[in-house]
Amino acid sequence: MSFQFQSFPAPAKLNLLLHVVGKRADGYHLLETVFRFIDFGDTLEIAARGDGMIELLTPTDGVPAEQDLTVRAARLLQRESGCALGASIRLDKRIPMGGGLGGGSSDAATVLIALNRLWGLGWPRERLQALSLQLGADVPVFIFGRSALATGVGEVLAPIALQPAWYLVIHPQVHVPTAAIFRNFSQSMLTEVGVDGIMRILETTQQRRNDLQNVVSGMFPAVNEVLSELRKYGSPLMTGSGACVFMEFKSKDEADKVYRVLSEKYQGFVAQGLDVHPLFDSAE
């Protein structure tokens, strides 16, 4: 059977800061964070099919297809919309798993945006965004589609203006399980800054922090090593629940210069910060 595939980007994200401010009765932690997309990510090729099947043609090692977020996203939209069409999906995976870059969440959001169009559903952004929360707390921001200040469990989103920047991102080659990090996070470590405080903090990289960073670096020496190495050049920060560590620069040349020094020892990349998701106009 021949299908007409179309290509869709799924960008990575960075958390420019992350504060854990509380915990809900259901166990989910409440956050203050700032999301920014970068021009590095996965690519999905997706085709609509008439037989109703959802098929991932490029399964990820160690992840059963039915647990893959791309398949779960497609099935969720199919079920909630009542659409009789199916989809074939190819995933070119570049975003490291367990790195705090939102790869799985971004892939899921891209599937929802793409199939909304390919299936001719015409759902508005707000409806897709609300549905996407069923797939994970980080998924809605990729449909929201802008740099965002997030509260709640990360799903209450407000647009935020950020300065142009480039980022050096280093992957310490460890997989950090998010649930384990939050289990080891002490209630005594809770902090809350508020919107005004966050806007002041964003003016300089020196004041930014990730409340999960000390937990992760204590459990994973490789993360602590990368943080220590990058501190020679500025103020690094871990993104999400790790393991990736990044540092912000005003120019690509500055970021490239540091990466040239570190690239013999560490894997990583240099990427530009994005103000909007590349599929923003597709999710109207």
Wavefront OBJ file of the C-alpha trace (Angstrom):
o trace
v 0.000 0.000 0.000
v 1.424 3.406 -1.014
v 0.973 6.470 1.177
v 1.722 10.145 0.634
v 4.005 11.190 3.479
v 4.498 14.769 4.611
v 7.344 15.995 6.821
v 6.735 17.784 10.136
v 9.324 19.181 12.611
v 9.300 18.462 16.354
v 11.656 20.945 18.057
v 13.376 20.416 21.394
v 12.729 22.756 24.321
v 14.806 24.193 27.122
v 13.661 25.197 30.590
v 15.430 28.529 31.111
v 14.604 28.186 34.809
v 12.546 25.732 36.844
v 11.131 26.272 40.324
v 9.212 23.591 42.214
v 6.585 25.476 44.218
v 4.306 22.800 45.663
v 2.710 19.396 45.326
v -0.870 18.461 44.490
v -2.871 15.830 46.337
v -2.484 13.488 43.346
v 1.306 13.601 43.668
v 2.064 15.917 40.755
v 4.439 18.772 41.551
v 3.525 22.391 40.861
v 6.078 24.395 38.914
v 7.170 27.799 37.726
v 9.174 27.445 34.538
v 10.029 29.206 31.296
v 9.923 27.157 28.102
v 11.885 28.055 24.991
v 12.019 26.092 21.742
v 15.300 25.658 19.878
v 16.067 24.926 16.232
v 17.163 21.355 16.921
v 14.781 18.442 17.020
v 13.155 15.354 15.595
v 11.428 15.030 12.234
v 8.237 13.075 11.648
v 6.930 11.892 8.306
v 3.205 11.230 8.525
v 0.651 9.957 6.036
v -3.092 9.574 6.421
v -4.477 6.158 5.539
v -8.013 5.015 4.897
v -8.095 1.762 6.853
v -8.054 3.298 10.338
v -4.742 1.686 11.346
v -2.184 3.613 13.400
v 1.295 2.357 12.552
v 4.736 3.498 13.710
v 7.180 2.368 11.037
v 10.306 3.294 13.027
v 9.898 1.859 16.553
v 12.265 3.066 19.263
v 14.452 0.391 20.850
v 13.042 -0.668 24.198
v 9.734 1.173 23.745
v 6.699 -0.952 22.764
v 4.803 0.725 19.925
v 1.612 1.046 21.967
v 3.521 2.957 24.662
v 5.226 5.302 22.194
v 3.882 8.831 22.574
v 3.479 9.241 18.818
v 1.142 6.240 18.647
v -0.673 7.251 21.833
v -1.215 10.762 20.445
v -2.617 9.450 17.173
v -4.932 6.999 18.921
v -6.125 9.663 21.361
v -7.036 12.095 18.586
v -8.651 9.323 16.544
v -10.776 8.257 19.512
v -11.788 11.727 20.674
v -12.571 13.004 17.171
v -14.331 9.865 15.963
v -12.241 9.998 12.799
v -12.238 6.778 10.754
v -8.886 7.540 9.117
v -5.565 6.126 10.316
v -1.921 7.141 10.023
v 1.493 5.786 9.176
v 4.315 7.496 11.055
v 8.071 7.586 10.548
v 10.198 9.175 13.262
v 13.736 10.454 12.708
v 14.903 10.704 16.324
v 17.623 13.252 17.131
v 16.540 14.514 20.555
v 18.129 12.304 23.240
v 15.700 10.377 25.422
v 15.704 11.177 29.130
v 17.560 14.404 28.453
v 15.041 16.997 29.624
v 14.619 18.368 26.094
v 10.986 17.294 25.722
v 11.531 14.982 22.767
v 8.650 12.599 23.381
v 6.293 15.449 24.252
v 7.281 17.387 21.147
v 6.770 14.320 18.945
v 3.301 13.785 20.420
v 2.323 17.421 19.858
v 3.545 17.313 16.269
v 1.443 14.198 15.626
v -1.657 15.970 16.979
v -1.017 19.096 14.889
v -0.233 17.093 11.750
v -3.186 14.712 11.986
v -5.569 17.547 12.788
v -4.626 18.856 9.351
v -4.224 15.577 7.441
v -7.523 14.221 8.742
v -9.274 17.529 8.038
v -10.568 17.866 11.601
v -10.190 21.621 11.895
v -9.842 21.588 15.681
v -8.726 24.964 17.119
v -5.436 25.232 18.982
v -7.143 25.456 22.374
v -8.972 22.161 21.859
v -5.818 20.326 20.776
v -3.922 21.855 23.683
v -6.495 20.690 26.225
v -6.519 17.177 24.763
v -2.729 16.983 24.749
v -2.512 17.265 28.547
v -3.713 13.653 28.695
v -0.367 12.674 27.133
v 1.866 14.561 29.569
v 2.355 17.910 31.285
v 4.975 19.096 28.768
v 2.900 18.382 25.645
v 0.582 21.451 25.741
v 3.402 24.000 25.378
v 4.378 22.525 22.011
v 0.833 23.162 20.752
v 0.662 26.568 22.478
v 3.582 27.244 20.186
v 5.336 30.214 21.805
v 7.988 30.874 24.401
v 5.993 30.566 27.588
v 5.903 31.131 31.314
v 4.295 27.981 32.702
v 2.673 27.331 36.054
v 0.492 24.564 37.477
v 2.072 21.244 36.507
v 3.407 23.096 33.473
v 0.135 23.356 31.575
v -0.972 26.905 32.537
v 0.776 28.916 29.848
v 1.331 32.606 29.156
v 3.416 34.019 26.285
v 6.694 35.616 27.253
v 9.119 37.772 25.254
v 12.726 36.559 25.363
v 15.930 38.053 24.043
v 17.585 36.459 20.984
v 20.075 33.818 22.137
v 22.107 30.782 21.142
v 22.538 27.722 23.318
v 25.250 25.144 23.784
v 23.583 21.912 24.911
v 25.646 19.024 26.310
v 24.261 15.510 26.824
v 26.090 13.673 29.663
v 25.138 10.283 28.141
v 22.925 9.211 31.023
v 19.154 8.664 31.031
v 17.464 10.446 33.927
v 14.069 9.008 35.006
v 11.828 11.980 35.787
v 9.665 10.160 38.337
v 12.691 9.115 40.397
v 13.988 12.692 40.514
v 10.703 14.051 41.845
v 10.515 11.227 44.393
v 13.878 12.347 45.746
v 12.922 16.024 45.801
v 12.396 17.224 49.374
v 9.447 19.422 50.333
v 11.948 21.594 52.209
v 13.408 22.578 48.819
v 10.181 24.201 47.563
v 10.529 27.768 46.284
v 8.218 30.302 44.658
v 9.285 33.504 42.945
v 6.196 34.746 41.098
v 5.864 36.352 37.683
v 7.565 39.649 38.566
v 10.487 37.820 40.132
v 10.864 35.561 37.106
v 10.977 38.550 34.745
v 13.805 40.045 36.815
v 15.678 36.732 36.936
v 15.513 36.352 33.153
v 17.521 39.545 32.715
v 20.701 37.693 33.698
v 21.777 34.056 33.490
v 23.566 34.212 36.858
v 20.334 34.263 38.886
v 18.522 31.472 37.065
v 18.194 28.098 38.710
v 16.632 24.679 38.293
v 15.396 23.295 41.611
v 15.886 19.722 40.376
v 19.520 20.260 39.439
v 21.062 19.442 42.818
v 19.008 16.250 43.093
v 20.073 15.066 39.633
v 23.733 16.030 39.965
v 23.863 14.195 43.293
v 22.432 11.023 41.757
v 24.288 11.227 38.426
v 27.979 12.211 38.673
v 28.152 12.644 34.883
v 25.695 15.536 35.084
v 27.660 17.154 37.899
v 30.847 16.796 35.846
v 29.355 18.613 32.852
v 28.015 21.396 35.070
v 31.455 21.834 36.639
v 33.147 21.900 33.234
v 30.756 24.483 31.810
v 31.095 26.764 34.846
v 34.550 27.626 33.514
v 32.774 29.542 30.748
v 29.676 30.996 32.401
v 26.473 29.978 34.165
v 25.229 26.570 32.976
v 21.863 25.119 33.881
v 20.218 21.736 33.596
v 17.027 21.611 31.535
v 13.891 19.914 32.860
v 14.668 16.921 35.060
v 17.928 16.358 33.158
v 20.203 15.037 32.005
v 21.097 17.701 29.424
v 22.927 20.815 30.528
v 22.970 24.061 28.560
v 24.520 27.496 28.543
v 23.195 30.650 26.906
v 25.222 32.878 24.584
v 24.505 36.079 22.685
v 25.999 34.768 19.437
v 26.563 31.528 17.582
v 30.281 32.258 17.375
v 30.572 32.388 21.176
v 28.686 29.111 21.589
v 30.678 27.403 18.833
v 33.948 28.533 20.397
v 33.169 26.836 23.716
v 31.799 23.717 22.032
v 34.975 23.314 19.987
v 36.876 23.015 23.263
v 34.412 20.550 24.799
v 33.451 18.468 21.757
v 36.414 16.108 22.097
v 35.073 14.989 25.469
v 31.299 15.547 25.339
v 28.443 15.078 22.898
v 26.234 18.057 22.259
v 25.146 20.706 19.799
v 24.654 24.433 19.315
v 21.143 25.708 18.572
v 19.331 28.998 18.218
v 16.419 29.943 20.449
v 13.058 30.196 18.689
v 10.250 32.611 19.527
v 7.568 30.408 17.957
v 7.134 26.728 17.110
v 7.800 26.000 13.403
v 4.254 24.568 13.131
v 2.617 27.487 14.949
v 0.527 28.547 11.951
v -0.644 24.946 11.446
v -2.369 24.821 14.830
v -4.780 27.729 14.425
l 1 2 3 4 5 6 7 8 9 10 11 12 13 14 15 16 17 18 19 20 21 22 23 24 25 26 27 28 29 30 31 32 33 34 35 36 37 38 39 40 41 42 43 44 45 46 47 48 49 50 51 52 53 54 55 56 57 58 59 60 61 62 63 64 65 66 67 68 69 70 71 72 73 74 75 76 77 78 79 80 81 82 83 84 85 86 87 88 89 90 91 92 93 94 95 96 97 98 99 100 101 102 103 104 105 106 107 108 109 110 111 112 113 114 115 116 117 118 119 120 121 122 123 124 125 126 127 128 129 130 131 132 133 134 135 136 137 138 139 140 141 142 143 144 145 146 147 148 149 150 151 152 153 154 155 156 157 158 159 160 161 162 163 164 165 166 167 168 169 170 171 172 173 174 175 176 177 178 179 180 181 182 183 184 185 186 187 188 189 190 191 192 193 194 195 196 197 198 199 200 201 202 203 204 205 206 207 208 209 210 211 212 213 214 215 216 217 218 219 220 221 222 223 224 225 226 227 228 229 230 231 232 233 234 235 236 237 238 239 240 241 242 243 244 245 246 247 248 249 250 251 252 253 254 255 256 257 258 259 260 261 262 263 264 265 266 267 268 269 270 271 272 273 274 275 276 277 278 279 280 281 282 283 284
